[in-house]
Amino acid sequence: MAKFNEPDNTTINLISNGTDIIGDIKSNGDIRIDGSLTGNLNTKGKVVIGTTGKVKGEVICKNSEVAGILEGKITVGQLLNLKASSKINGEIATSKLSIEPGAVFSGNCKMSDTESNAGAGIKEKEPEKLTK
């Protein structure tokens, strides 16, 4: 029997080479960027930034593979994979990080030992308790 009322996360959104988007994107599916995005991207799926792709802004996602250019902050709930052709200038927050030789990263990296369904849920440090 078919299941109804479940979100379709098999959708892949493509921003092709030669396409420039200025603004924020929110999605439940996977996104591949081979063009240019100036703005924030928030998705529950995977984000792929191709070799011709360029993102300037904040990215929040479940998994990501970067082969292009990212300027800003990327928050990944599970695995972030930086390919040899990638150039990152900004901040990384992730649970797992894979970096190929040749990748360029300039900025800060914060890793969490717990995985999250969405990148925004990366665990914050609890405040210290005072003892007498």
Stockholm file with secondary structure:
# STOCKHOLM 1.0

chainA/1-132         MAKFNEPDNTTINLISNGTDIIGDIKSNGDIRIDGSLTGNLNTKGKVVIGTTGKVKGEVICKNSEVAGILEGKITVGQLLNLKASSKINGEIATSKLSIEPGAVFSGNCKMSDTESNAGAGIKEKEPEKLTK
#=GR chainA/1-132 SS CCCCSCCCTTCEEEECTTCEEESCEEESSEEEESSEEESCEEESSEEEECTTCEEEEEEEESEEEESSEEEEEEEEEEEEEECTTCEEEEEEEEEEEEECTTCEEEEEEEECSSCCSSGGGCCCCCCCCCCC
#=GC SS_cons         CCCCSCCCTTCEEEECTTCEEESCEEESSEEEESSEEESCEEESSEEEECTTCEEEEEEEESEEEESSEEEEEEEEEEEEEECTTCEEEEEEEEEEEEECTTCEEEEEEEECSSCCSSGGGCCCCCCCCCCC
//
